Each structure stands twice: as C-alpha cells, then as structure tokens.
Amino acid sequence: MAETSTEHLKRVLKPIHLWAIAVGLVISGEYFGWNLGWAVSGTIGLLIATLVITLMYITFIFSYTELTASIPHAGGAFAYAYRAMGPFGGLIAGYATLVDFLVATPAVAVSLGSYLHFLYPAIPIAEAAMGFNVLFILLNMLGVKESATFSVFITILAVIELLLYLGIVSPHFKMVNYLTNPMPFGWAGVFAALPFAVWFYLAIEGVAMVAEEVENPKRNIPRGYISAIITLVVLALGVMIITGGLTDWRKLSHLDYPLPEAIGIVLGKGNGLTKIFASIGLFGLIASLHGIILASSRQVFAMARSGYLPRMLSDINHRFKTPHWALVVSGVVSSIFIYKFKTDQIIMLSVLGAVVMYIMSMLSLFILRKKEPRLSRPFLAPVYPVFPAIALVICVICLIATIYFNPDMSLIFAGGLVIVLLIFIVMGKHKVALTEDMMSAPMDEEVINH
C-alpha cells in the first residue's frame, strides 16, 4: 500500500549516520575510476589535478552546507536553485543532480561486478552488477534508518579496509616508480585529469537528499559533512600516492579494480592477503552503491513531489516510509547504463552532472544571500564570499575541461537537457508559481519542536 507525498519521511538520522552516508557515497572513488586519470595525465599530472579538485570540494562543501542546513529539503540542489532562480533554475539543477546520481550508480555496480569477477572469473561482470543493483534497491525499500545503520557498518569496514591496504603496500612504495614519466601529456593532461579527480569526491553532496530525515538537521548536517570531507581527503591522497609508487602505474591505468591488482603485483596474485583484500574490497563499493541508490531515489522523489516528474514517483510506502517507486525507476535507469556504456563514459557523464549541479548550487548561494538576507542560516559559509567563489571558479574550469576532452558524452548530456527543457515548456511547468514546498524550508516547525 502506498500513501501520497503528503505523508512525511521519517526524521531519524544522527551525525554518525550522516558521516557514514557521506563517506559511503564517495568511498568507491578511492577504489576505482580515479586511476583512469593516470592514462591521460601521469602520476604528477593527476596529483596536481587532485589537489585542485580537493580545494574545490573543501570550499564547496563548507559553502553547500549553508544551503543544506538552511533549506533541509530532499531535493538538494534542485530545491536551492528553484528557490533562488525559479522553475528553470530548478529544472537545470534537478536534471544535473539526477544525471550525477543515477549514472554514478551503474558505474559503482560495474566495478563491484569487476571485483567479483577478479575473485571468481566464471562470474560475468554485467550480471553480477545487475544482481548487486537489485539487492540494494530492495534493502533501501526497508526503511531509511535500517539503510543508514547498514551504511554505518559497511562504511566503517570500508575505511578500515583502505587503511589496511595502505599499511600492507606502503613498505613497497618506491619514489622512482611514482616519478617515472610523471606528466607525459604536460599541463594539458592536468586539465584532462580533472574529471577523474572529481571521482575521488563525487556524491558527497548526496547527504542533502536525506535532509528531511535528519534529527535536528541545522546542527547535525554540518557535523556530518565536515567529518566526512576530512576522512575522504586523507584517504584519497593516501591511496593515490602510495598506489602510484608500487609498480609501473601504466599497468593500473585502464582497470576497474586497480587496488586488488596493485596488491597482487606486490604480494603475488596467489597470496592469501591478495584474495582477502579483494574480498573485503567489496565493502567500499557496496557502501557507495547503497548510498548512491538512497540519494538518487530521494532526488527522484523530491522532483516528483514538486511536479517535475510523474506524481506517482513521490508515493511513500505506508509501512516502511520509503519512496518505493522512485527506487524502482532509479534501478531501471541504472540497469540500462550497465549494459550500454563503458565505465569511463559513465564516469564522465556523472561528473558532468555533478559539476553543473555544483555551479548551480554556488550561484544559488550568492543569489539567496542577496534575495533572502533574513533566511535562517544556522551554518554560514566561512570566509564568504571567498570560499563559494573559489568553488565556483574551479567548477567552471572543470566543466570546460570535461567538455573539451569528452565531446561525445557532453553532447549526450546537453541533448538530454534540451529534451527535458522542451518537455518542461510544452507542459507549461515554467508558468507554475513557486510552491510552498519550495518557498519554505520544509518542517522547520518539527525541527523547533525537537
């Protein structure tokens, strides 16, 4: 039985859940994807790109937290842009966020399938990816607290596993390996590597999607975000640098499972530690797949609730209080990408969505500071306007670089946006006045009562 969206999501999440969801959303980026950046930039080229992107994410998250704490809405950037720029702004941000999360899901699922295939070659990658996709959609249907509790457990295991990896392979690090052919494509390679560096942190903003399910969001959301970004910066830099010095980095620059391969090269593929690592390496990928499915379904739910997608997708299951139809649709989209696109293509499309969403979010922050100076802001972006300006400038540079080096996927992204805009205009949605849902931070009264 399903209830309409007039029924609220349950407000049950605490800071530890937010840390786990945020780190869990992102941590697969430390397991795969980033290494593809070596192929276009070399080790030092990717390091420079990663330092730039790390600065972007630090300034972005501290700025984005102001929006998330002020407007705790399941729509995330969609809600902020809608409030700041109206229907078209909301549509662009919402489309970009959907692409970001819906497309990241199959990328992580395929990597999970690749890890399983590494362990058991008889298991096909695509079929394994589909199995994981279905499993975690079902888990997410059981309730957000249950899902978040699982996130805490699996994310802690994933962090421990990466620290264990660093501990095992660090003694084998050789600077001569890391500095061999470090920038084969010069500074052009640094720009080409920016999208792959984004993959280290992509999806951390997904915590905003569960803002309506957080206890005391104006206090707890900043705590969750800040602890998560610190954790991820340490892990990203550690994994990238240490792995680059273990062997000829070119051997790892085209794989969906670079860490098991690296530890296999160091210890031998027949070594028991190699098999154990590859097995527990599934934890990080599972954490991300689980979290991204959670976040993408909330984005579909929020856009449907506001009339941008079919209203049926905003139905909430009466028993579990989860948006079950939104979860099903998210799974269908993921399944299509699993069978139709390569990993690097999926990553590029997801990065395009993320960067456009980041740009729309920072623009919304500036606009809302002018437009609504009296909006309750429990968390203020530090060093304003410097932090959001740095994030915005780097995002624009990253967008330009991604488009320049990936014209095919950029055309797919732009074509999809044009189609959505045309449908939006034909349906007359651009003439609809801003709804109360978007013009007020939802459930402020509930927050006060807490």
C-alpha positions as CSV (number, residue, x, y, z in Angstrom):
1,M,0.0,0.0,0.0
2,A,1.3,3.5,-0.9
3,E,0.4,6.9,0.5
4,T,0.8,10.1,-1.4
5,S,3.6,12.5,-0.6
6,T,1.5,14.4,1.9
7,E,2.9,11.9,4.4
8,H,6.4,12.9,5.7
9,L,9.6,11.0,5.6
10,K,10.8,9.8,9.0
11,R,13.2,12.1,10.8
12,V,15.6,9.6,12.4
13,L,19.2,10.2,11.2
14,K,22.0,11.3,13.5
15,P,25.5,12.7,12.7
16,I,27.1,9.2,12.7
17,H,24.6,8.2,10.0
18,L,25.4,11.3,8.0
19,W,29.1,10.7,8.2
20,A,28.5,7.1,7.1
21,I,26.2,8.1,4.3
22,A,28.6,10.8,3.0
23,V,31.7,8.7,3.2
24,G,29.9,5.7,2.0
25,L,28.5,7.6,-1.0
26,V,32.1,8.6,-2.0
27,I,34.4,5.9,-0.8
28,S,34.2,3.8,-4.0
29,G,36.0,6.7,-5.7
30,E,39.1,5.5,-3.8
31,Y,38.7,2.0,-5.1
32,F,38.4,2.7,-8.9
33,G,37.8,5.3,-11.5
34,W,40.5,7.8,-10.4
35,N,43.2,5.6,-11.8
36,L,41.9,6.2,-15.3
37,G,43.2,9.7,-14.9
38,W,46.7,8.4,-15.0
39,A,46.2,7.4,-18.6
40,V,45.6,11.0,-19.6
41,S,48.0,12.8,-17.2
42,G,50.5,10.6,-15.5
43,T,51.1,10.4,-11.7
44,I,52.1,14.0,-11.0
45,G,49.6,15.3,-13.5
46,L,46.8,13.5,-11.6
47,L,48.2,14.7,-8.3
48,I,48.1,18.3,-9.3
49,A,44.6,17.8,-10.7
50,T,43.5,16.1,-7.4
51,L,44.9,18.9,-5.2
52,V,43.0,21.5,-7.3
53,I,39.8,19.4,-7.0
54,T,40.4,18.8,-3.3
55,L,40.5,22.6,-2.8
56,M,37.3,22.8,-4.8
57,Y,35.5,20.3,-2.7
58,I,36.6,21.7,0.6
59,T,35.4,25.2,-0.3
60,F,32.3,23.7,-2.0
61,I,31.2,21.6,1.0
62,F,31.6,24.4,3.5
63,S,29.5,26.6,1.2
64,Y,27.0,23.9,0.3
65,T,26.4,23.2,4.0
66,E,24.9,26.6,4.4
67,L,22.3,25.8,1.8
68,T,21.7,22.3,3.2
69,A,21.3,23.5,6.8
70,S,19.1,26.5,5.8
71,I,16.8,24.5,3.5
72,P,16.8,20.9,4.6
73,H,14.9,19.5,1.6
74,A,15.2,16.1,-0.1
75,G,15.6,17.8,-3.5
76,G,19.1,19.2,-2.6
77,A,20.4,21.5,-5.3
78,F,17.1,21.3,-7.1
79,A,15.4,22.9,-4.2
80,Y,18.1,25.6,-3.7
81,A,18.1,26.6,-7.4
82,Y,14.3,26.5,-7.6
83,R,14.2,28.9,-4.6
84,A,16.9,31.1,-5.9
85,M,16.3,31.1,-9.7
86,G,12.8,29.8,-10.2
87,P,11.5,26.9,-12.3
88,F,14.2,26.9,-15.0
89,G,17.0,27.1,-12.5
90,G,15.4,24.3,-10.5
91,L,15.0,22.2,-13.6
92,I,18.7,22.5,-14.7
93,A,19.9,21.7,-11.2
94,G,17.5,18.9,-10.8
95,Y,18.4,17.4,-14.2
96,A,22.1,17.7,-13.4
97,T,21.7,16.0,-10.0
98,L,19.7,13.2,-11.5
99,V,22.4,12.5,-14.0
100,D,25.1,12.8,-11.3
101,F,23.5,10.1,-9.0
102,L,21.5,7.9,-11.5
103,V,24.6,7.5,-13.7
104,A,27.1,7.0,-10.8
105,T,25.0,4.0,-9.6
106,P,25.8,1.8,-12.6
107,A,29.5,2.8,-12.5
108,V,29.8,1.5,-9.0
109,A,27.7,-1.6,-9.8
110,V,30.0,-2.4,-12.7
111,S,33.1,-2.0,-10.5
112,L,31.5,-4.3,-8.0
113,G,31.0,-6.9,-10.7
114,S,34.6,-6.4,-11.8
115,Y,35.9,-7.1,-8.3
116,L,33.8,-10.2,-8.0
117,H,35.0,-11.3,-11.5
118,F,38.6,-10.7,-10.3
119,L,37.9,-13.2,-7.4
120,Y,35.7,-15.6,-9.4
121,P,36.4,-15.3,-13.2
122,A,33.4,-17.5,-14.0
123,I,31.0,-14.8,-12.8
124,P,30.1,-12.4,-15.6
125,I,30.6,-8.7,-14.7
126,A,27.3,-7.3,-16.1
127,E,25.2,-10.0,-14.5
128,A,26.9,-9.5,-11.1
129,A,26.4,-5.7,-11.4
130,M,22.7,-6.3,-12.0
131,G,22.4,-8.6,-9.0
132,F,24.0,-6.0,-6.7
133,N,21.7,-3.3,-8.2
134,V,18.6,-5.3,-7.4
135,L,19.8,-6.3,-3.9
136,F,20.4,-2.8,-2.7
137,I,17.2,-1.4,-4.2
138,L,15.4,-3.9,-2.1
139,L,17.4,-3.1,1.0
140,N,16.7,0.6,0.6
141,M,13.0,-0.1,0.5
142,L,13.1,-1.5,4.0
143,G,13.4,2.0,5.7
144,V,15.9,4.8,5.9
145,K,17.0,4.1,9.5
146,E,17.7,0.5,8.6
147,S,19.6,1.6,5.5
148,A,21.6,4.1,7.4
149,T,22.5,1.6,10.1
150,F,23.8,-0.7,7.4
151,S,25.7,2.3,5.9
152,V,27.5,2.9,9.3
153,F,28.5,-0.7,9.5
154,I,29.7,-1.1,5.9
155,T,31.4,2.3,5.7
156,I,33.5,1.7,8.8
157,L,34.6,-1.6,7.3
158,A,35.5,0.1,4.1
159,V,37.6,2.8,5.8
160,I,39.4,0.1,7.9
161,E,40.0,-1.9,4.7
162,L,41.6,1.1,2.9
163,L,43.8,1.8,6.0
164,L,44.8,-1.9,5.9
165,Y,45.6,-1.7,2.2
166,L,47.9,1.3,2.9
167,G,49.5,-0.5,5.7
168,I,50.3,-3.6,3.7
169,V,51.6,-1.9,0.5
170,S,53.3,1.2,1.9
171,P,56.6,-0.7,2.6
172,H,56.7,-1.5,-1.2
173,F,56.4,2.2,-2.3
174,K,59.2,3.4,-4.5
175,M,59.5,7.0,-5.4
176,V,61.3,6.1,-8.7
177,N,58.1,4.3,-9.8
178,Y,55.9,7.3,-8.9
179,L,58.2,9.8,-10.7
180,T,58.6,7.7,-13.9
181,N,57.1,9.6,-16.8
182,P,55.1,11.7,-14.4
183,M,53.5,14.1,-16.8
184,P,53.5,12.5,-20.3
185,F,51.0,15.0,-21.7
186,G,52.2,18.1,-19.9
187,W,49.7,20.6,-18.5
188,A,47.0,19.6,-21.0
189,G,47.0,16.3,-19.1
190,V,46.3,18.0,-15.8
191,F,43.1,19.5,-17.3
192,A,42.1,16.2,-18.9
193,A,42.5,14.6,-15.4
194,L,40.2,17.0,-13.6
195,P,37.1,14.9,-14.2
196,F,38.8,11.8,-12.8
197,A,40.0,13.7,-9.8
198,V,36.3,14.7,-9.2
199,W,35.5,11.0,-9.0
200,F,37.5,10.9,-5.7
201,Y,34.8,13.0,-4.0
202,L,31.8,12.9,-6.3
203,A,28.5,12.3,-4.5
204,I,29.4,13.7,-1.0
205,E,26.7,16.3,-1.6
206,G,24.2,13.4,-1.6
207,V,23.7,13.9,2.1
208,A,21.4,16.7,1.2
209,M,19.0,14.2,-0.2
210,V,18.3,12.8,3.2
211,A,18.0,16.2,4.9
212,E,14.3,15.7,5.6
213,E,15.1,12.5,7.5
214,V,17.7,14.0,9.9
215,E,17.2,14.8,13.5
216,N,17.9,18.5,14.1
217,P,19.3,19.0,10.6
218,K,20.5,22.5,11.2
219,R,23.0,21.2,13.8
220,N,23.7,17.7,12.6
221,I,24.1,18.2,8.8
222,P,27.3,20.4,9.2
223,R,28.8,17.9,11.6
224,G,28.2,15.1,9.1
225,Y,29.6,16.9,6.1
226,I,32.7,18.3,7.8
227,S,33.8,15.0,9.4
228,A,33.2,13.2,6.1
229,I,35.3,15.6,3.9
230,I,38.3,15.3,6.3
231,T,38.1,11.5,6.2
232,L,37.9,11.5,2.4
233,V,40.8,13.9,1.8
234,V,43.1,11.8,3.9
235,L,42.1,8.5,2.1
236,A,42.1,9.9,-1.4
237,L,45.6,11.4,-1.2
238,G,47.0,8.3,0.6
239,V,45.6,5.8,-1.8
240,M,46.5,7.7,-5.0
241,I,50.1,8.4,-4.0
242,I,51.0,5.1,-2.4
243,T,49.5,3.1,-5.3
244,G,51.3,5.1,-7.9
245,G,54.7,4.1,-6.4
246,L,54.1,0.4,-6.2
247,T,54.7,-0.6,-9.8
248,D,54.6,0.9,-13.3
249,W,51.5,3.0,-13.0
250,R,50.5,2.3,-16.6
251,K,49.7,-1.3,-15.7
252,L,46.8,0.1,-13.5
253,S,45.6,3.0,-15.6
254,H,42.9,1.1,-17.5
255,L,41.4,-1.2,-14.9
256,D,38.1,-1.2,-12.9
257,Y,39.9,-2.9,-10.0
258,P,43.3,-1.2,-9.5
259,L,43.8,-1.9,-5.8
260,P,43.5,-5.7,-5.9
261,E,45.7,-5.7,-9.0
262,A,48.3,-3.5,-7.2
263,I,48.4,-5.6,-4.1
264,G,48.5,-8.7,-6.4
265,I,51.6,-7.3,-8.1
266,V,53.3,-6.5,-4.8
267,L,52.5,-9.7,-2.9
268,G,51.7,-12.1,-5.8
269,K,48.2,-12.9,-7.0
270,G,48.3,-16.3,-5.3
271,N,49.0,-14.7,-1.9
272,G,46.2,-15.2,0.6
273,L,46.3,-11.5,1.6
274,T,45.6,-10.6,-2.1
275,K,42.4,-12.7,-2.1
276,I,41.3,-11.4,1.3
277,F,41.9,-7.8,0.3
278,A,39.9,-8.2,-2.9
279,S,37.1,-9.8,-0.9
280,I,36.8,-7.1,1.7
281,G,37.4,-4.5,-1.0
282,L,33.8,-5.2,-1.9
283,F,32.8,-3.3,1.3
284,G,33.7,0.1,-0.1
285,L,31.9,-0.4,-3.3
286,I,28.9,-1.8,-1.5
287,A,28.8,1.2,0.7
288,S,28.8,3.6,-2.3
289,L,26.3,1.6,-4.3
290,H,24.0,1.5,-1.3
291,G,24.3,5.2,-0.5
292,I,24.0,6.4,-4.1
293,I,20.8,4.4,-4.6
294,L,19.5,6.0,-1.5
295,A,20.4,9.5,-2.7
296,S,19.2,9.1,-6.3
297,S,15.8,7.8,-5.2
298,R,15.3,10.8,-2.9
299,Q,16.1,13.2,-5.8
300,V,13.5,11.4,-8.0
301,F,11.0,11.6,-5.1
302,A,11.6,15.3,-4.5
303,M,11.3,16.3,-8.2
304,A,8.1,14.2,-8.5
305,R,6.6,15.8,-5.4
306,S,7.2,19.2,-6.9
307,G,5.6,18.2,-10.2
308,Y,8.7,17.9,-12.3
309,L,8.3,14.1,-12.7
310,P,5.2,11.9,-12.6
311,R,3.5,12.3,-9.2
312,M,3.4,8.5,-8.8
313,L,7.1,8.6,-8.1
314,S,6.5,10.6,-5.0
315,D,4.4,7.9,-3.4
316,I,5.7,6.8,0.0
317,N,5.3,3.2,1.2
318,H,2.9,3.2,4.1
319,R,4.8,0.6,6.1
320,F,8.4,1.5,5.6
321,K,8.1,5.2,4.8
322,T,10.4,5.0,1.8
323,P,9.7,6.2,-1.8
324,H,9.4,2.8,-3.4
325,W,8.5,3.8,-6.9
326,A,11.4,6.3,-7.0
327,L,13.7,3.4,-6.1
328,V,12.3,1.2,-8.8
329,V,12.8,3.8,-11.5
330,S,16.3,4.6,-10.3
331,G,17.1,0.9,-10.7
332,V,15.7,0.7,-14.2
333,V,17.9,3.6,-15.4
334,S,20.9,2.1,-13.7
335,S,20.3,-1.2,-15.5
336,I,20.3,0.4,-18.9
337,F,23.7,2.0,-18.3
338,I,25.2,-1.2,-17.0
339,Y,24.6,-2.8,-20.4
340,K,25.0,0.1,-22.8
341,F,28.0,2.2,-21.6
342,K,31.7,1.7,-20.6
343,T,33.0,2.7,-17.2
344,D,34.9,5.8,-18.4
345,Q,31.9,7.0,-20.3
346,I,29.6,6.6,-17.3
347,I,32.1,8.4,-15.1
348,M,32.3,11.4,-17.5
349,L,28.5,11.7,-17.7
350,S,28.2,11.5,-13.9
351,V,30.9,14.1,-13.5
352,L,29.2,16.5,-16.0
353,G,26.0,16.2,-13.9
354,A,27.9,16.8,-10.7
355,V,29.9,19.9,-11.9
356,V,26.8,21.6,-13.4
357,M,24.9,20.9,-10.1
358,Y,27.8,22.4,-8.1
359,I,27.8,25.5,-10.3
360,M,24.0,25.9,-9.9
361,S,24.4,25.5,-6.1
362,M,27.1,28.1,-5.7
363,L,25.1,30.5,-7.9
364,S,22.1,29.8,-5.7
365,L,24.1,30.6,-2.6
366,F,25.1,34.0,-3.9
367,I,21.6,34.8,-5.1
368,L,19.9,33.7,-1.9
369,R,22.3,35.9,0.2
370,K,21.0,38.9,-1.8
371,K,17.5,37.8,-2.3
372,E,16.7,36.4,1.2
373,P,19.1,38.1,3.7
374,R,16.8,37.2,6.6
375,L,16.7,33.5,5.8
376,S,17.6,31.4,8.9
377,R,21.2,30.3,8.3
378,P,22.3,28.1,11.2
379,F,25.6,27.4,9.4
380,L,27.3,30.2,7.4
381,A,29.8,29.5,4.7
382,P,33.2,30.6,6.1
383,V,35.2,33.4,4.5
384,Y,32.2,34.4,2.4
385,P,32.3,35.2,-0.5
386,V,35.8,33.8,-1.0
387,F,35.0,30.1,-0.4
388,P,32.0,29.9,-2.7
389,A,33.8,32.0,-5.3
390,I,36.8,29.6,-5.3
391,A,34.5,26.6,-5.6
392,L,32.5,28.3,-8.4
393,V,35.6,29.2,-10.5
394,I,37.2,25.8,-10.2
395,C,33.9,24.1,-11.1
396,V,33.6,26.3,-14.2
397,I,37.2,25.3,-15.2
398,C,36.4,21.7,-14.6
399,L,33.3,21.9,-16.7
400,I,35.2,23.4,-19.6
401,A,37.9,20.8,-19.4
402,T,35.4,17.9,-19.2
403,I,33.5,19.2,-22.3
404,Y,36.7,19.8,-24.3
405,F,38.2,16.4,-23.6
406,N,34.9,14.5,-23.8
407,P,32.8,16.0,-26.5
408,D,30.7,12.8,-27.2
409,M,29.4,12.5,-23.6
410,S,29.0,16.2,-23.3
411,L,26.7,16.2,-26.3
412,I,24.6,13.4,-24.7
413,F,24.4,15.4,-21.5
414,A,23.4,18.6,-23.4
415,G,21.0,16.8,-25.6
416,G,19.2,15.3,-22.6
417,L,18.9,18.7,-21.0
418,V,17.5,20.3,-24.2
419,I,14.8,17.5,-24.5
420,V,13.9,17.9,-20.8
421,L,13.6,21.7,-21.2
422,L,11.4,21.4,-24.3
423,I,9.1,18.9,-22.5
424,F,9.1,21.3,-19.5
425,I,8.0,24.2,-21.6
426,V,5.4,22.3,-23.7
427,M,3.8,21.1,-20.4
428,G,3.6,24.7,-19.2
429,K,5.6,23.9,-16.0
430,H,7.6,27.1,-16.4
431,K,4.4,29.1,-15.8
432,V,3.6,27.4,-12.5
433,A,4.2,29.6,-9.4
434,L,6.7,28.6,-6.9
435,T,5.1,26.1,-4.5
436,E,5.1,26.4,-0.7
437,D,7.1,23.2,-0.8
438,M,10.0,25.2,-2.4
439,M,9.5,28.6,-0.8
440,S,9.8,27.4,2.7
441,A,12.4,25.2,4.3
442,P,10.3,22.1,5.0
443,M,9.4,21.0,8.5
444,D,11.0,24.0,10.3
445,E,8.3,23.6,13.0
446,E,9.3,20.0,13.5
447,V,12.9,21.0,13.9
448,I,12.0,23.6,16.5
449,N,9.9,21.1,18.4
450,H,12.9,18.7,18.6
